[in-house]
């Protein structure tokens, strides 16, 4: 289950609340209902994300370095075991510099 946070002014919130109460829904359920109703009206179809990724893996189109996950803040996290980052990468760079200077 994903979260969707919406910032709005008081008037917009009051309108959403009034619509929700009229339909005997919570504000969250009303917003979700409105999104689905609009998507249906525009004939929007979203392919299941897991199904799409499965097709790419099966066809060989999705390599390990192309896989993307998301952290708690919604930022992309790339699953690439070959490339190191952060302190590990700095340590590796320092080790290479030390190795080169000891050979001189």
N, C-alpha and C positions, 0 to 999 in steps of 0.2 A: 504494500500500500504506500503510495506517495503522498506527500503533503504539498498543498498549494496555499501560499500566503498572499493575501490581497490587501493592499493598503488603499484606503479610500476615505473620503471626507464623511462627516456625520450624515449629511443628506443622503448620500449614496447608500450608506449602511442602513438608514431608516427605510429607504425604498426596498432594499433587499429583504429586510426583516418583515415589512408589510406584505410583500409578495409571498414570502415563506409562510407567514401566518395564514394568509388567504388560502393557501394550498395545503395547510396542515403539515408543513415540513419545517425542519430546522433550516437556518440560514445556509449552512454547509450543503445540505441535501438540495436546497433550492438552487444554489449556484451550480452544482453538478448537473441537476436536471436541465437547467437553462443551457449549459454547455452542450449536453447531449442533444437537446432539441435543436439547437442551432446547427450542430454538425450534421444531424439527419436532414435538416432543411437544405443544407448545402451539399448533401450527398458525399460527405467526407468519410473516407475509410482509412483506418490506420491498421497496418499489418502488425501482428503480434511480434514484439521485439525479440522474444526468445526464438520464435519460429524463423524469423529473418536471419538471426545469427546462426542458427542451426543449418540453414540452407547455405550460408556463406562458408561455414566450416566444412560441410560435406562436399561442396564444390571446390574446395581448396582456395577460395578467395580470401579467407581471413587467416592471416598468419599470426603467430604468437605476439609479435611486436605491434600488431594492429588492434589488439584487444584493448578495450577501454572500459574501466569501471568508474564508479563515482564515489567520492568520500562523503562523509556526513554533511558537508557544506554544499554538495552538488558539484564540486570541482572534478574534472576528469582525472582519472588515475590510470596511467598506462602500465599494463602488465608486460614488462619487457625484462626478462631475467638477465639479458646480456648487458644492458646499459645500467650502470650504477649511478646513483645521484647523491647529493648531499655530502655528508661527512665522509662516506666511503669513497666517493670520487676524489675528494680533496686529499685523503690519505694516500690513494693510489698515485695521484700526481706528485705528492711529496716524495713517495718512495722512488718514482722514476727519476726525479731530479737528484736524489741522493745517490742512486745507482750510477747515473751519468757522471756525477762529480767524483765518485770514488774510482772510476776507470781512467780519469785524466791524469 
